[in-house]
Amino acid sequence: MNSPVYFFDTYAFFEIIRGNPNYKKYSEAQAITSIFNLAELNYNLKKEMSRKAADEVTERYEAFLVPVTIAEVKEAMDIKSKNRDLSIPDAIGYVVAKKYGVLFLTGDMGFKSMRNVEFVK
């Protein structure tokens, strides 16, 4: 049986990086993400560590990248316009996860009641 694939949103990346025990099982999971989530990750890491260290952490996840189309961006902005609390990268990620048929891994409360979400705090 194949192990599940997840879309890692920025929240999930941070929980894995920080060693949240609830995210331990996901640290070895197959995952995809978008360039927008890695941008958000890199930006927020640079608030907490050196530029070089933040870039090194971000580069570890480059192999997870999948392309994002303008159609997915537009659909994501429809979702974002209805739920302003969602970040733009995460709204895009949610749409991309749906396209690839994978669960959107997050602990972001804005996604808690949405379909196709694996919500973990």
Secondary structure, DSSP 8 states (H G I E B T S, - for coil): ----EEEE-HHHHHHHHTT-GGGGGGTTSEEEB-HHHHHHHHHHHTTTS-HHHHHHHHHTTGGGB----HHHHHHHHHHHHH-TTS-HHHHHHHHHHHHHT-EEEE--GGGTTSTTEEE--
